[in-house]
Amino acid sequence: MKKIIAIFITIIVLMLPSIVVHAKSYSIDEVQIKGWLQPSGDMIVNELFTYTFDGDFTKVTRSFPDRHNRQIDDFEAHIISSKRPVVGEITGNMLNTVKVTTKGTTRTAEIDAKNKTISVLYVYTMRGAVKSYETYSDLDLTFFEKGVNHDADYKNVTISYVLPGDVGDSNVHGFMYDQNGKTKKVYRNGIVFGTPNSQAHSVTATRVFFPSFIMTEQQKEAAEISFEEAVEQEQNRLEAFQSKVSLTPKITTIVWGGSILFLIGAVFQFFVRQRWFAPFGNTAHVLQTDTVYLSFVEHNGDYHPKSFLAGIFSLAEKGHVDVELAPSAERFKRQPDAPEKTLAFQFKKMAQPLLPYEKTLVTWLFKVGLKTGKFHLHDIAGMADDEKDRKKSYLKTQYAFEKKHYEWHSDVKSLMVEAGTISNKLSNVLKQSVFVVIALLVAPAVYVTGGGGWGIAFPFIIVVLMIGVFTYNPWNKWLPAVFFIILFFVMQQMIIGDLFIAVALLLATGALLYFVIPSTLLTSLNALYTKMSIIKFRKQMRKGFPPDLTDEQQERWLTRAYLLNPSNKKLPKINSRLTQALPLTALFALEADPLDFVQSTWGPTRIVKASSGDGGYGQTYDSGGGGGGSGDGGGGGAGAD
């Protein structure tokens, strides 16, 4: 469980960087972009970015999409002295030119700003901005796009173009691609677009068609389609884009629903696995239930060091075994940490036949077939402090015991699976279903935010890979953690706004559910009732030995108090007077669990920890031997540092 918590916390810390307090931050409060088209097809562009800095900043950046980067020429940056500048109305005496460096698609301007608001004017020429045909011209530009260079919201964005001549407002057709954008105004010689918020990792692009007769200095190509057809095609494309955007609220709600579903599943698993609250159940049910059944239900069918003891105590309650507290083995007499006494068991052959798994236990531990024999807990202990020369011999004994214990546990577990008490397959199906549900919900989220075929397919590709890895090695916990982390960061570049918040929560709750699902699940109502009854029994243990129990009930109560003790080291304290005649009374006078001392003498175990059940081990047996973007390729955007 501790490993699960560590992995989950790692995922959350990596997925939610916003919880970290940053030393400095900035916002872009307004963006004014204005382009003056030239008859040659080039365009002179002024971009006015208004930044608010919280902290000390030494540079700002402007990055361009790959498709436009080679078109950018004569790039300059100026800090504007005016308080509320308007692009197109800036005079030379307002300019404070700063140094600019270029790396890849990014231009970096040097500044010196601390805890204040400044406006920076970017001036450049875009070569070949317009493509002209015989009857119409096409201005198709992307200013900001998905990627690390657009990792912040840009507020109040205005994009306007001035044409080199009068074409009539009915002949200017503009289209804006932005989650919140629209055409604001059309003039006889220009057009204005606007969006209140160019959301981080989203596209902000425009396209304008107008008659080409005003492009007097540009060579014109023959058009494959007419002016009217080009406008109609673009209108259909914009409507398809807007149709996707209109689905965003519905998809967001569905993704939130998936998160709630995952959260309910995780809460239910926590409820089944917790040890402090039981809305139903009965302590009398614990006394009446076989100790083997109790042990397997308590640990969700996972391997536990006390599993074999549960089997022995089950035989004792059926009269096949006598339990006693015997002196420790002679070889431990001189060892200071060795207990004076430990558990010993005497097998008695009776007329009542043994079940097959009980016969296996007797044959294995008492080593006398079905004849009378004795099993002393120190028979399986490792070497004493003065027996280092026999280390290999004791290791061999330990490994033989572990192998037999695991095989016996597996046989009993198979019987409980057949009876419908527990299930391995359901756990695997549920865990793989988490991956599938995430893919089914994330793919539409990518679609409505403009993702292409590969973006939509990516969640399914990574899920198929994860299911393949899961099938090969269902116990690995770090690979699923990598899945959730990678998917989070990839989706951060593809999905925007409230929808991304919903997807992030979906991944967080999906990770939570995945890691709290144990390797084996309880699948019967009786098992769940028994689980809750065990919780109530533990509460009774803390209150003390219950009154009015018969000697047989007292012995059964003490047996379960030992087997269901949450600690594998210390014995529970019984806050009541115990009947001295009971065999287990003396056991609770010891400070430590006798089995803990035995395990402390062992060498490295061959029980490989593969998954974590409810306080169990879930193991297998090893039979072997011993701020803003400034990088390239991150799309168009702006930032600061």
Secondary structure by P-SEA (a helix, b strand, c coil): caaaaaaaaaaaaaaccccccccccccccbbbbbbbbccccbbbbbbbbbbbbccccccccccccccccccccbbbbbbbcccccccccccccccbbbbbbbcccbbbbbbbbccbbbbbbbbbbbcccccccccbbbbbbbcccccccccccccbbbbbbbcccccccccbbbbbbcccccccccccccbbbbbcccccccccbbbbbcccccccccccccccccaaaaaaaaaaaaaaaaaaaaaaaaaaaaaaaaaaaaaaaaaaaaaaacccccccccaaaaaaccaaaaaaaaaccccccaaaaaaaaaaaaaccbbbbbcccccccccccccccbbbbbbbbbccccccaaaaaaaaacccccccccccccccccccccccccaaaaaaaaaaaaaaaaaaaaaaaaaaaaaaccccaaaaaaaaaaaaaaaaaaaaaaaaaacccccccaaaaaaaaaaaaaaaacccccaaaaaaaaaaaaaaaaccccaaaaaaaaaaaaaaaaaaaccccccccaaaaaaaaaaaaaaaaaaacccccccaaaaaaaaaaaaaacccccccccccccccccccccccccccccaaaaaaaaccccccccccccccccbbbbbccccccccccccccccccc
